[in-house]
């Protein structure tokens, strides 16, 4: 048992570490885990039994954390490394800061500080700048392109009346492509549309139940959809129709990733949860949690960090505007959205303020 003596009182360090909210590990030079607090076990999403008490059971050997630990032991000093991508076996990637301090020369105390949520808040701020740029672009597109497109389609239809069957196929292609471009411009406009949304006190389960009914009778009719709701959730301050569209998009994406798979819709409440937005002294309370889980093929690594930007899509025929629209609506509601994905599971998490937190 680790302990220290102070004025005759025995203070057990493991009892102290247990109440620290950050994950804490005490490691030997061969990466044996001598101690892990409860937060560390939550962080690894499992308990740490005796037969797995080595960090190598949780991380690949090429993980930068091992080199960091070796460095601290070899040079006999404490150190901090920022913005480390932490990726346990078969778990989501998390951005962390890590601090290592020597303990009795043969051990180090490793403290882990998660940064994923702060990163998502900053991404949300960046999303605003992207949205403003898209707003100007969509106005230009609507003004400068829609009228010429109508002329092109009309000319193609006239030509189609006086050409051979072989050439008529080409005029039909022109008309179809004009329609496709017109629809794309319309969807870009939806992203930047700054219509005033009519917000009231809304029960998020009313939103999700409507979405569930629509999904079950259309695009997700072959999926197993599980509703895992916390009935005690307070209302949010939101626009029901806009939120229906948000969660329709998210569940449609889940259904398309595995048309015969399982989708979980989960709600919950995080007591005391708040985040701090860069450049703002006030903390933003976002206790309402809605998660959409699917067990499809996941999101490719090369686009994961850009998923909510316009024109980024995992689908060959997708325009990449649906999730950008989702991020825009969530931002208008004072919330944030994040995604975590592996090769076998994807979870979209939406965090929203409650009615009393935002409308006061």
TORSEKOL-630921 format. One record per residue (C-alpha): residue in one letter; x, y, z. Coordinates in steps of 0.1 Angstrom, whole numbers. Each point is the difference from the previous one (the first is absolute). Example, Ala and Ser with C-alpha at 12.3 -4.5 7.8 and 13.67 -1.06 7.14 Angstrom:
2
+------+-------+-------+-------+
| rest |  east | north |    up |
+------+-------+-------+-------+
|    A |   123 |   -45 |    78 |
|    S |    14 |    34 |    -7 |
+------+-------+-------+-------+
END
This chain:
360
+------+-------+-------+-------+
| rest |  east | north |    up |
+------+-------+-------+-------+
|    X |     0 |     0 |     0 |
|    X |    14 |    34 |    -9 |
|    X |     0 |    24 |    28 |
|    X |    17 |    31 |    15 |
|    X |     4 |    10 |    36 |
|    X |   -10 |    35 |    12 |
|    X |     0 |     9 |    36 |
|    X |    -6 |   -35 |    11 |
|    X |   -30 |    -5 |   -24 |
|    X |     2 |   -26 |   -27 |
|    X |   -14 |    13 |   -33 |
|    X |    -6 |   -27 |   -26 |
|    X |     8 |    14 |   -34 |
|    X |   -23 |   -25 |   -19 |
|    X |   -29 |    14 |    20 |
|    X |    10 |    35 |   -10 |
|    X |     4 |   -10 |   -37 |
|    X |   -35 |   -16 |     0 |
|    X |   -17 |    33 |     4 |
|    X |    20 |    18 |   -27 |
|    X |   -23 |     4 |   -31 |
|    X |    29 |    -4 |   -25 |
|    X |    12 |   -35 |   -10 |
|    X |    31 |    -9 |    21 |
|    X |    24 |   -29 |    -5 |
|    X |    31 |   -10 |    19 |
|    X |    24 |   -19 |   -22 |
|    X |    33 |   -18 |     3 |
|    X |    27 |     1 |   -27 |
|    X |   -13 |   -31 |   -17 |
|    X |   -35 |    18 |    -3 |
|    X |   -15 |   -22 |    28 |
|    X |   -30 |    18 |    14 |
|    X |     5 |     1 |    38 |
|    X |   -31 |    22 |     6 |
|    X |   -29 |    13 |   -20 |
|    X |   -27 |    23 |    14 |
|    X |   -36 |    -4 |    -8 |
|    X |     1 |    28 |   -26 |
|    X |    28 |   -20 |   -18 |
|    X |   -22 |   -31 |    -2 |
|    X |   -29 |    21 |   -14 |
|    X |    25 |    15 |   -25 |
|    X |    11 |   -34 |   -12 |
|    X |   -37 |   -10 |     1 |
|    X |     8 |   -31 |    20 |
|    X |    14 |   -12 |    33 |
|    X |    37 |    -8 |     2 |
|    X |     2 |   -35 |    14 |
|    X |    32 |   -17 |    12 |
|    X |     6 |   -19 |   -32 |
|    X |     0 |    33 |   -21 |
|    X |    20 |    23 |    23 |
|    X |    22 |    12 |   -28 |
|    X |    -5 |    30 |   -22 |
|    X |    10 |   -21 |   -30 |
|    X |   -34 |   -18 |     4 |
|    X |   -18 |    32 |    -8 |
|    X |    22 |    18 |   -26 |
|    X |    19 |   -10 |   -31 |
|    X |    38 |     0 |     7 |
|    X |     6 |    28 |   -25 |
|    X |   -22 |    24 |    20 |
|    X |    18 |    32 |     8 |
|    X |    -9 |    -4 |    37 |
|    X |    26 |   -27 |     4 |
|    X |    28 |    22 |   -14 |
|    X |   -11 |    27 |    23 |
|    X |     1 |   -23 |    31 |
|    X |    35 |   -12 |   -11 |
|    X |    12 |    36 |    -3 |
|    X |   -11 |     9 |    35 |
|    X |    17 |   -31 |    15 |
|    X |    32 |     5 |   -20 |
|    X |     5 |    37 |     7 |
|    X |   -13 |    -1 |    35 |
|    X |   -24 |    30 |    -2 |
|    X |   -37 |     8 |    -1 |
|    X |   -15 |    10 |   -33 |
|    X |   -33 |     9 |   -18 |
|    X |    -9 |    -8 |   -36 |
|    X |   -29 |    18 |   -16 |
|    X |   -25 |   -10 |   -28 |
|    X |     8 |   -37 |     1 |
|    X |   -23 |   -22 |   -21 |
|    X |   -10 |   -28 |    24 |
|    X |   -14 |   -31 |   -17 |
|    X |    -5 |   -32 |    21 |
|    X |    -7 |   -32 |   -18 |
|    X |   -34 |     0 |   -16 |
|    X |   -10 |    33 |    16 |
|    X |    -6 |    35 |   -13 |
|    X |    29 |    24 |    -4 |
|    X |     2 |    27 |    27 |
|    X |    22 |    31 |     1 |
|    X |    17 |     3 |    34 |
|    X |    28 |    18 |    19 |
|    X |    22 |   -23 |    22 |
|    X |    22 |     8 |    29 |
|    X |    25 |   -24 |    15 |
|    X |    18 |     5 |    34 |
|    X |    26 |   -23 |    16 |
|    X |   -10 |   -18 |    31 |
|    X |    28 |   -17 |    21 |
|    X |    22 |    -2 |   -31 |
|    X |   -14 |   -34 |   -11 |
|    X |   -35 |    12 |    -8 |
|    X |   -18 |    28 |   -18 |
|    X |   -34 |    16 |     7 |
|    X |   -18 |     5 |   -33 |
|    X |   -28 |    25 |    -1 |
|    X |   -23 |     2 |   -30 |
|    X |   -20 |    31 |    -9 |
|    X |   -27 |    -5 |   -27 |
|    X |    -4 |    28 |   -26 |
|    X |   -25 |   -14 |   -24 |
|    X |   -29 |    21 |    11 |
|    X |    19 |    33 |     0 |
|    X |    12 |    -9 |   -35 |
|    X |   -36 |    -5 |   -11 |
|    X |   -10 |    34 |    14 |
|    X |    28 |    17 |   -19 |
|    X |   -10 |   -19 |   -32 |
|    X |   -35 |    14 |     6 |
|    X |    15 |    35 |     0 |
|    X |    19 |    -7 |   -32 |
|    X |   -33 |   -13 |   -15 |
|    X |   -15 |    34 |     3 |
|    X |    27 |    15 |   -22 |
|    X |    -5 |   -27 |   -26 |
|    X |   -38 |     6 |     1 |
|    X |     5 |    37 |    -6 |
|    X |    22 |    -7 |   -30 |
|    X |   -26 |   -25 |   -14 |
|    X |   -27 |    26 |     6 |
|    X |    17 |    24 |   -24 |
|    X |     7 |   -27 |   -25 |
|    X |   -36 |   -13 |     0 |
|    X |   -13 |    36 |    -6 |
|    X |    23 |     3 |   -30 |
|    X |    -9 |   -34 |   -13 |
|    X |   -38 |     7 |     3 |
|    X |     4 |    33 |   -18 |
|    X |    25 |    -8 |   -27 |
|    X |    -7 |   -37 |    -8 |
|    X |   -37 |    -8 |     4 |
|    X |   -13 |    22 |   -28 |
|    X |    26 |   -12 |   -26 |
|    X |    -8 |   -36 |    11 |
|    X |   -37 |     6 |    -9 |
|    X |    11 |    12 |   -34 |
|    X |    22 |   -30 |    -6 |
|    X |   -28 |   -25 |    10 |
|    X |   -25 |    18 |   -22 |
|    X |    24 |    -1 |   -30 |
|    X |     7 |   -37 |     6 |
|    X |   -37 |    -8 |     1 |
|    X |    -6 |    19 |   -33 |
|    X |    29 |   -19 |   -16 |
|    X |   -14 |   -33 |    12 |
|    X |   -32 |     6 |   -20 |
|    X |    19 |     1 |   -33 |
|    X |    29 |   -24 |     2 |
|    X |     5 |   -37 |    -5 |
|    X |    -6 |   -25 |    27 |
|    X |    37 |    -4 |     5 |
|    X |     5 |    37 |     5 |
|    X |   -31 |     3 |    21 |
|    X |    18 |   -21 |    26 |
|    X |    26 |    27 |     2 |
|    X |   -25 |    28 |     5 |
|    X |   -16 |   -20 |    27 |
|    X |    34 |    -3 |    17 |
|    X |     3 |    38 |    -2 |
|    X |   -34 |     5 |    16 |
|    X |     7 |   -25 |    28 |
|    X |    34 |    16 |     8 |
|    X |   -16 |    35 |     1 |
|    X |   -25 |   -13 |    25 |
|    X |    27 |   -15 |    21 |
|    X |    20 |    32 |     1 |
|    X |   -31 |    19 |     9 |
|    X |    -7 |   -23 |    29 |
|    X |    36 |     4 |    12 |
|    X |    -4 |    38 |     0 |
|    X |   -32 |    -3 |    19 |
|    X |    17 |   -22 |    26 |
|    X |    29 |    24 |     4 |
|    X |   -25 |    27 |     6 |
|    X |   -16 |   -20 |    27 |
|    X |    33 |    -1 |    19 |
|    X |     3 |    38 |     0 |
|    X |   -37 |     8 |     4 |
|    X |    -2 |    23 |    29 |
|    X |   -37 |    -2 |     5 |
|    X |   -11 |     8 |    35 |
|    X |    -8 |   -33 |    17 |
|    X |   -30 |     0 |    24 |
|    X |    13 |   -15 |    32 |
|    X |   -22 |   -10 |    29 |
|    X |     3 |   -25 |    29 |
|    X |     3 |   -33 |   -17 |
|    X |     1 |   -36 |    13 |
|    X |    29 |   -16 |   -19 |
|    X |   -19 |   -33 |     1 |
|    X |   -29 |    15 |   -20 |
|    X |    26 |     7 |   -27 |
|    X |    16 |   -34 |     2 |
|    X |   -33 |   -19 |     0 |
|    X |   -11 |    18 |   -32 |
|    X |    33 |    -8 |   -16 |
|    X |    -3 |   -36 |    11 |
|    X |   -34 |    -3 |   -16 |
|    X |    12 |    15 |   -33 |
|    X |    31 |   -22 |    -1 |
|    X |   -19 |   -32 |     8 |
|    X |   -24 |     6 |   -29 |
|    X |    25 |    10 |   -26 |
|    X |    38 |    -2 |    -3 |
|    X |     6 |   -20 |    32 |
|    X |   -28 |   -25 |    -3 |
|    X |    24 |   -29 |    -1 |
|    X |    21 |    12 |    30 |
|    X |    -4 |    -9 |    36 |
|    X |    -5 |    34 |    18 |
|    X |     3 |     1 |    37 |
|    X |   -12 |    29 |    21 |
|    X |    20 |     4 |    32 |
|    X |   -15 |    31 |    16 |
|    X |     5 |    17 |    33 |
|    X |   -36 |    10 |     8 |
|    X |    11 |    26 |    26 |
|    X |    17 |    24 |   -24 |
|    X |   -10 |    36 |     2 |
|    X |   -12 |    19 |   -31 |
|    X |    23 |    18 |   -23 |
|    X |    -5 |    34 |   -17 |
|    X |    -2 |   -10 |   -36 |
|    X |   -18 |     0 |   -33 |
|    X |   -18 |   -33 |    -4 |
|    X |     0 |    -2 |   -38 |
|    X |    37 |     9 |    -3 |
|    X |     9 |   -27 |    26 |
|    X |   -21 |   -26 |   -18 |
|    X |    20 |     7 |   -31 |
|    X |    33 |    -3 |    19 |
|    X |    -8 |   -34 |    14 |
|    X |   -16 |   -12 |   -32 |
|    X |    34 |     7 |   -17 |
|    X |    19 |   -18 |    27 |
|    X |   -22 |   -31 |     1 |
|    X |    -1 |    -1 |   -38 |
|    X |    38 |    -1 |    -1 |
|    X |    -1 |   -28 |    26 |
|    X |   -24 |   -20 |   -21 |
|    X |    20 |     5 |   -32 |
|    X |    32 |   -13 |    18 |
|    X |   -18 |   -33 |     6 |
|    X |   -35 |    -3 |   -16 |
|    X |    -8 |   -31 |    21 |
|    X |    19 |     8 |    31 |
|    X |    -7 |    14 |    35 |
|    X |    -4 |    37 |     9 |
|    X |    -2 |    12 |    36 |
|    X |   -15 |    34 |     9 |
|    X |    12 |     9 |    35 |
|    X |    -8 |    30 |    23 |
|    X |    15 |     9 |    33 |
|    X |     9 |    28 |    24 |
|    X |    35 |    10 |    11 |
|    X |    -2 |    17 |    34 |
|    X |    24 |    29 |     3 |
|    X |    13 |    -4 |   -35 |
|    X |    13 |    33 |   -16 |
|    X |    26 |    10 |   -25 |
|    X |    19 |    33 |    -6 |
|    X |     0 |    15 |   -35 |
|    X |    32 |    17 |   -11 |
|    X |    -1 |    37 |     3 |
|    X |   -30 |    -1 |    24 |
|    X |     3 |     3 |    38 |
|    X |   -33 |   -17 |     6 |
|    X |    -5 |   -38 |     2 |
|    X |   -26 |   -16 |   -21 |
|    X |   -22 |   -26 |    17 |
|    X |   -10 |   -28 |   -24 |
|    X |   -16 |   -26 |    22 |
|    X |   -24 |   -16 |   -26 |
|    X |    16 |   -28 |   -19 |
|    X |   -14 |   -17 |   -31 |
|    X |    20 |   -28 |   -17 |
|    X |    -7 |   -18 |   -33 |
|    X |    20 |   -33 |    -2 |
|    X |     4 |   -23 |   -29 |
|    X |    21 |   -31 |    -7 |
|    X |     9 |     6 |   -36 |
|    X |    34 |     3 |   -16 |
|    X |    10 |    32 |    17 |
|    X |    14 |    33 |   -14 |
|    X |    33 |     0 |   -19 |
|    X |    28 |    16 |    20 |
|    X |     9 |    24 |   -28 |
|    X |   -33 |    19 |     3 |
|    X |    -9 |    -5 |    36 |
|    X |    13 |    34 |    12 |
|    X |   -17 |    18 |   -29 |
|    X |   -33 |   -18 |     1 |
|    X |   -22 |    30 |     9 |
|    X |    15 |    22 |   -27 |
|    X |   -19 |     6 |   -32 |
|    X |     6 |   -23 |   -30 |
|    X |    16 |   -27 |    22 |
|    X |   -18 |   -34 |    -4 |
|    X |     6 |   -37 |     6 |
|    X |   -24 |    -8 |   -28 |
|    X |     9 |    -3 |   -37 |
|    X |   -32 |    18 |   -10 |
|    X |    -2 |    23 |    30 |
|    X |     3 |    38 |    -2 |
|    X |    15 |     3 |    34 |
|    X |   -25 |    26 |    12 |
|    X |   -22 |   -19 |    24 |
|    X |    24 |    -1 |    30 |
|    X |    10 |    36 |    -6 |
|    X |   -37 |    10 |     3 |
|    X |    -2 |   -21 |    32 |
|    X |    30 |    18 |    15 |
|    X |   -15 |    33 |    -9 |
|    X |   -34 |    -7 |    16 |
|    X |    17 |   -13 |    32 |
|    X |    22 |    31 |     1 |
|    X |   -31 |    22 |    -2 |
|    X |   -15 |   -18 |    30 |
|    X |    32 |     7 |    21 |
|    X |    11 |   -36 |    -1 |
|    X |    29 |   -20 |   -15 |
|    X |     2 |   -33 |   -19 |
|    X |    29 |   -25 |    -1 |
|    X |     6 |   -34 |   -16 |
|    X |    20 |   -30 |    11 |
|    X |     4 |   -28 |   -25 |
|    X |    18 |   -34 |    -3 |
|    X |    -1 |   -26 |   -28 |
|    X |   -30 |   -15 |    17 |
|    X |   -19 |    27 |    18 |
|    X |    -8 |    37 |    -4 |
|    X |   -15 |    23 |    27 |
|    X |   -12 |    35 |    -7 |
|    X |    -4 |    20 |    33 |
|    X |   -21 |    31 |     2 |
|    X |     3 |    22 |    31 |
|    X |   -27 |    26 |     7 |
|    X |    -8 |    25 |    28 |
|    X |   -32 |    -4 |    19 |
|    X |   -28 |    25 |    -2 |
|    X |     8 |    15 |    33 |
|    X |    37 |     3 |    -7 |
|    X |    -4 |    18 |   -34 |
|    X |   -32 |    19 |     5 |
|    X |     6 |    21 |    31 |
+------+-------+-------+-------+
END
